[in-house]
Amino acid sequence: MEHYNMNLTLKVWRQEDSQKKGNFETYKVENISSEMSFLEMFDVLNERLIQENKEPIAFDHDCREGICGACSMYIDGKPHGPWEQNTTCQLHMRAFKDGDTVVVEPWRAKAFPVIKDLVVDRTAFDRIIQAGGYISVNTGNAVDANALPVEKAKADESFASAACIGCGACVAACKNSSAMLFVSAKVTHLALLPQGGPERKTRVVDMIAQMDKEGFGACTSTGACEATCPKGISISNIARLNKEFTLASLLSEK
Amino acid sequence: MTWKHVFTSSVGRKLTMGLTGIFLILFLIVHVGLNACIWANDNGVMFNRAAHFMGDNVVPRILEIGLFVFFILHIIQGLMLVASNRSKRGTAYAVNYGNRGSKWYSRSMGLLGTIILLFLVIHLAHFWIPSRITGVAETTLPNGVVVHDLFSLMKATFAKGEEWVVILYTIGCISLAYHLAHGFQSAFRSLGVHNKKYSALLTTTGYAFAIIVPLGFIMMPISMYFNWI
């Protein structure tokens, strides 16, 4: 692919903390290489801001390999930018051309309050996982890996759901700020495996209760979550979540 | 989990929407099928007779109460869901994801539903209220039974000079078509149908239903307006 340099105009959301009102600031960045990642372009801008004695732009990032789920920019109206099944850190500047204006916003949801600039508080996801997104394992010797037979198709589907990195792009993309794709991936991941069996019913009920408590919206199956998910998590997981919840809640003894 | 917990949770509220939605879909089949009798080419005899059965027999009368209850549930729950879902964002985005990520009608169920509700009020005022409360002119069927002449009422409602009524009904039916295009498959998803085999079948059936049924309804005022029947 041909290498080129570009000049861009960035409109970036700046917000001092969760209490203060934020606003867009415009920055010109020059001589950006098409081979840089989107975050490297922000690094270049931040270096300059530091040299100019200005406050650098805060943004989340960690592995920069597309697997940790830390990066979270809403770029030109789409979480993680224009590419399909991609994270912000794996978005490269060749996605843009010279002279482009790029609008960068944080995830917007009341359940994800802005901490600073483009960094949002996603601990709501942690609390949903703590409510039931786990299996309880008694201590002792490790069980032989092949002791429990698992149907291949189910193992594959469970693995596809387990690919969810919990970045929150689904919430950011959804018009209802719903976390259903995330919760459905976690529920599906464990519901399809024998290890998830004992806590199957309480898990789905408790995770949905926590999801509602955190202030996420309900699903209206628009499909925006699936379209933006960097890991290609299928919206059919949400239908499975609905089934799991309906059976568990209607058939419960209490 | 108590019943209250189930049906006030985010999934439970969708369950209510899906179940009432499917009931309303079934009602549409009955409604369009029965009204299609206007095309029997017998000056409304078959239609008036069918309408008389629906208005006179005890079973449709009981179902009608259920229909009103489900309509009200679907409307109130729908409006509450829209309001609650909207309140979850906080600061609005400067640039929206829009049609790149989802179909416009799937994001506009509240708006489409509201248009259908307004249409429904007018539609009830045109036919249901006269038939049930204020009274309709009567006619005698060939078998001697005296029935409401709803066929003539229809013809008068959609007569030449009543363009705005025909346009209003067309807008109502187009809104219904888009509402169904999303609602049909979404209802089954809310009820937990996730098998690829079935969801593909339901998606296709949903689109077909969303085209055929509203088209049938639209053709009724149009064929009367243009004096085809």
Boltz contact constraints between the chains, C-beta under 6 A:
constraints:
  - contact:
      token1: [A, 76]
      token2: [B, 95]
      max_distance: 6.0
  - contact:
      token1: [A, 77]
      token2: [B, 95]
      max_distance: 6.0
  - contact:
      token1: [A, 77]
      token2: [B, 96]
      max_distance: 6.0
  - contact:
      token1: [A, 77]
      token2: [B, 97]
      max_distance: 6.0
  - contact:
      token1: [A, 78]
      token2: [B, 97]
      max_distance: 6.0
  - contact:
      token1: [A, 103]
      token2: [B, 94]
      max_distance: 6.0
  - contact:
      token1: [A, 103]
      token2: [B, 95]
      max_distance: 6.0
  - contact:
      token1: [A, 105]
      token2: [B, 93]
      max_distance: 6.0
  - contact:
      token1: [A, 108]
      token2: [B, 89]
      max_distance: 6.0
  - contact:
      token1: [A, 108]
      token2: [B, 91]
      max_distance: 6.0
  - contact:
      token1: [A, 108]
      token2: [B, 93]
      max_distance: 6.0
  - contact:
      token1: [A, 110]
      token2: [B, 88]
      max_distance: 6.0
  - contact:
      token1: [A, 110]
      token2: [B, 90]
      max_distance: 6.0
  - contact:
      token1: [A, 173]
      token2: [B, 97]
      max_distance: 6.0
  - contact:
      token1: [A, 173]
      token2: [B, 101]
      max_distance: 6.0
  - contact:
      token1: [A, 175]
      token2: [B, 107]
      max_distance: 6.0
  - contact:
      token1: [A, 176]
      token2: [B, 85]
      max_distance: 6.0
  - contact:
      token1: [A, 177]
      token2: [B, 88]
      max_distance: 6.0
  - contact:
      token1: [A, 177]
      token2: [B, 89]
      max_distance: 6.0
  - contact:
      token1: [A, 208]
      token2: [B, 9]
      max_distance: 6.0
  - contact:
      token1: [A, 208]
      token2: [B, 11]
      max_distance: 6.0
  - contact:
      token1: [A, 212]
      token2: [B, 9]
      max_distance: 6.0
  - contact:
      token1: [A, 212]
      token2: [B, 10]
      max_distance: 6.0
  - contact:
      token1: [A, 217]
      token2: [B, 85]
      max_distance: 6.0
  - contact:
      token1: [A, 217]
      token2: [B, 88]
      max_distance: 6.0
  - contact:
      token1: [A, 218]
      token2: [B, 10]
      max_distance: 6.0
  - contact:
      token1: [A, 218]
      token2: [B, 14]
      max_distance: 6.0
  - contact:
      token1: [A, 218]
      token2: [B, 81]
      max_distance: 6.0
  - contact:
      token1: [A, 218]
      token2: [B, 85]
      max_distance: 6.0
  - contact:
      token1: [A, 221]
      token2: [B, 186]
      max_distance: 6.0
  - contact:
      token1: [A, 221]
      token2: [B, 189]
      max_distance: 6.0
  - contact:
      token1: [A, 222]
      token2: [B, 102]
      max_distance: 6.0
  - contact:
      token1: [A, 222]
      token2: [B, 106]
      max_distance: 6.0
  - contact:
      token1: [A, 222]
      token2: [B, 107]
      max_distance: 6.0
  - contact:
      token1: [A, 223]
      token2: [B, 102]
      max_distance: 6.0
  - contact:
      token1: [A, 224]
      token2: [B, 97]
      max_distance: 6.0
  - contact:
      token1: [A, 224]
      token2: [B, 101]
      max_distance: 6.0
  - contact:
      token1: [A, 224]
      token2: [B, 102]
      max_distance: 6.0
  - contact:
      token1: [A, 227]
      token2: [B, 101]
      max_distance: 6.0
  - contact:
      token1: [A, 228]
      token2: [B, 101]
      max_distance: 6.0
  - contact:
      token1: [A, 236]
      token2: [B, 194]
      max_distance: 6.0
  - contact:
      token1: [A, 239]
      token2: [B, 189]
      max_distance: 6.0
  - contact:
      token1: [A, 239]
      token2: [B, 192]
      max_distance: 6.0
  - contact:
      token1: [A, 239]
      token2: [B, 193]
      max_distance: 6.0
  - contact:
      token1: [A, 239]
      token2: [B, 194]
      max_distance: 6.0
  - contact:
      token1: [A, 240]
      token2: [B, 194]
      max_distance: 6.0
  - contact:
      token1: [A, 242]
      token2: [B, 11]
      max_distance: 6.0
  - contact:
      token1: [A, 242]
      token2: [B, 190]
      max_distance: 6.0
  - contact:
      token1: [A, 242]
      token2: [B, 192]
      max_distance: 6.0
  - contact:
      token1: [A, 243]
      token2: [B, 192]
      max_distance: 6.0
  - contact:
      token1: [A, 245]
      token2: [B, 11]
      max_distance: 6.0
  - contact:
      token1: [A, 246]
      token2: [B, 192]
      max_distance: 6.0
  - contact:
      token1: [A, 249]
      token2: [B, 1]
      max_distance: 6.0
  - contact:
      token1: [A, 249]
      token2: [B, 6]
      max_distance: 6.0
  - contact:
      token1: [A, 252]
      token2: [B, 1]
      max_distance: 6.0
